[in-house]
Amino acid sequence: MNNTYIEKVSLGNPIGNLYRKNHVLVLVGDGEGNFILGKKKDFYPNHISRMIGGGVKEAENPSNAAQRETKEEFGLDIPVSEFKPLCVVNTLADTTEGHMEMQTSIYFVAINKSQTIKPSDDISGIETYSQAAYENLIRAMEQLTGKFVTEKYSFEWKDWGKVYAPIHRLALENLRTKA
């Protein structure tokens, strides 16, 4: 990928994905200028959706991980050649556990009307956003408040927004310049 960005953030407790060194996200388009994002009931705040994605496995390249995650999370079998690389975001985070780094490779893929999304157990549903609504979602990510707490870990939603709002914004900006 040509465009690589560095995002430096200061966080409280690390968010889960910072424990993964290599991460991939896929911005899915509906072929009509809208974006399809995943919902995660009982995790994300109700008004928040996200690009699908996950960790890049050992000996797997990011484009193959993007293809695998799209199949796992949306049930779509799309050839790897259809995934357009947008950018790479290197998140450098100072946290209560020390310095952490995460590299996120971001791809775009457009689906057609004949393809049916079947959310996996990792995704509780989907949400379609116009470009303007997606921009509003990114702003909402920047303004998150509250805390996520489980027996295993906790983090502040504002910290999640510090990591993912720039990633979503850079995905959209790079898609616009490559369109």
C-alpha positions in Angstrom: 0.0 0.0 0.0 1.3 3.4 -0.9 -0.3 5.5 1.8 1.0 4.9 5.3 0.1 7.0 8.3 1.3 7.2 11.9 -1.3 8.0 14.6 0.1 8.7 18.1 -2.4 8.4 20.9 -2.3 8.5 24.7 -4.7 6.1 26.3 -5.7 4.7 29.7 -6.1 1.0 29.5 -5.3 -0.5 26.1 -8.2 -1.5 23.9 -8.3 -5.2 22.8 -7.0 -4.9 19.3 -3.8 -3.2 20.4 -2.7 -6.6 21.6 -2.7 -7.7 17.9 0.4 -6.4 16.1 -1.2 -6.7 12.6 -4.8 -5.9 12.0 -6.9 -5.6 8.9 -10.2 -3.7 8.3 -12.5 -3.8 5.3 -14.7 -0.9 4.2 -17.6 -2.6 2.3 -19.4 -0.5 -0.3 -22.9 -1.4 -1.7 -22.1 -0.3 -5.2 -24.4 2.8 -4.8 -22.1 5.0 -2.8 -23.0 3.7 0.6 -21.0 1.8 3.1 -22.0 -1.4 5.0 -20.6 -1.6 8.5 -21.0 -4.3 11.2 -22.9 -3.9 14.5 -21.9 -5.7 17.6 -24.8 -5.9 20.1 -23.8 -5.9 23.7 -20.4 -4.5 22.9 -20.4 -1.2 20.9 -22.7 1.6 22.0 -26.0 1.4 20.0 -25.1 4.3 17.7 -21.7 2.9 16.7 -20.8 0.5 13.9 -17.4 -0.5 12.5 -15.6 -1.8 9.5 -15.3 -5.5 9.5 -11.9 -7.1 10.2 -9.6 -8.7 12.6 -6.1 -9.9 13.2 -3.8 -11.0 10.4 -2.7 -14.6 11.1 1.0 -15.6 11.1 2.2 -16.3 7.5 -1.0 -14.6 6.1 -0.7 -11.4 4.1 -3.2 -8.5 4.8 -5.2 -8.9 1.5 -5.8 -12.6 2.3 -6.8 -11.6 5.8 -9.2 -9.0 4.4 -10.8 -11.7 2.2 -11.0 -14.2 5.1 -12.5 -11.7 7.5 -15.1 -10.7 4.9 -16.2 -14.3 4.6 -16.1 -14.9 8.3 -18.0 -11.8 9.3 -20.3 -11.1 6.4 -20.5 -14.6 4.8 -19.3 -13.2 1.4 -16.9 -15.1 -0.7 -15.2 -12.5 -2.8 -12.0 -13.0 -4.8 -8.9 -11.4 -3.2 -8.4 -9.4 -6.4 -11.5 -7.4 -5.7 -10.1 -5.9 -2.5 -8.6 -2.5 -3.2 -5.9 -1.4 -0.7 -6.6 2.0 0.7 -3.9 2.7 3.3 -2.0 1.5 6.4 -2.3 3.1 9.7 0.3 2.6 12.4 -1.1 3.3 15.8 1.5 4.2 18.4 -0.2 4.1 21.8 1.1 5.1 25.2 -1.1 3.1 27.7 -1.1 2.1 31.3 0.6 -1.1 30.2 3.4 0.8 28.4 3.9 1.6 24.7 2.0 -0.5 22.2 1.9 -0.5 18.4 -0.7 -1.8 16.0 -0.5 -1.8 12.2 -3.9 -1.7 10.5 -4.1 -2.4 6.7 -7.4 -1.0 5.3 -9.1 -2.3 2.2 -12.2 -1.4 0.2 -14.5 -3.9 -1.5 -17.8 -3.2 -3.3 -20.5 -5.8 -3.4 -23.4 -6.0 -5.8 -27.1 -6.4 -5.1 -27.0 -10.1 -5.8 -24.7 -10.7 -2.9 -26.4 -11.3 0.5 -24.7 -10.5 3.7 -25.1 -13.1 6.4 -23.6 -11.7 9.6 -21.6 -14.1 11.7 -21.8 -14.6 15.4 -19.1 -11.9 15.7 -21.4 -9.4 14.1 -25.0 -8.9 15.4 -26.2 -7.0 12.4 -25.3 -4.6 9.7 -25.9 -0.9 9.2 -25.8 1.0 5.8 -24.4 4.5 5.8 -24.4 7.2 3.1 -21.1 9.1 2.9 -22.6 12.0 5.0 -23.9 9.5 7.6 -20.5 7.8 7.7 -18.8 11.2 8.4 -21.3 11.7 11.2 -20.5 8.3 12.6 -16.8 9.2 12.6 -17.6 12.4 14.5 -19.6 10.3 17.0 -16.6 8.0 17.5 -14.6 11.1 18.5 -17.2 12.0 21.1 -17.7 8.7 22.8 -17.9 8.6 26.6 -18.3 5.9 29.2 -16.5 2.7 30.0 -16.5 -0.9 28.8 -15.9 -3.4 31.5 -15.7 -7.2 31.6 -14.0 -9.6 34.0 -11.0 -9.7 31.7 -10.4 -6.0 30.9 -11.9 -2.5 30.7 -11.3 0.6 28.7 -12.7 4.0 28.1 -14.8 4.5 25.0 -13.1 7.8 24.4 -9.8 5.9 24.0 -11.5 3.5 21.5 -12.6 6.6 19.6 -9.0 8.0 19.7 -7.8 4.9 17.9 -10.7 4.1 15.5 -12.0 7.5 14.5 -8.8 8.4 12.6 -8.7 4.9 11.0 -12.2 5.3 9.7 -11.5 8.9 8.6 -8.3 7.9 6.7 -10.2 5.0 5.0 -12.8 7.4 3.7 -10.2 10.0 2.6 -8.1 7.5 0.8 -11.2 5.9 -0.9 -12.1 9.4 -2.2 -8.6 10.0 -3.6 -8.5 6.6 -5.3 -12.0 6.7 -6.7 
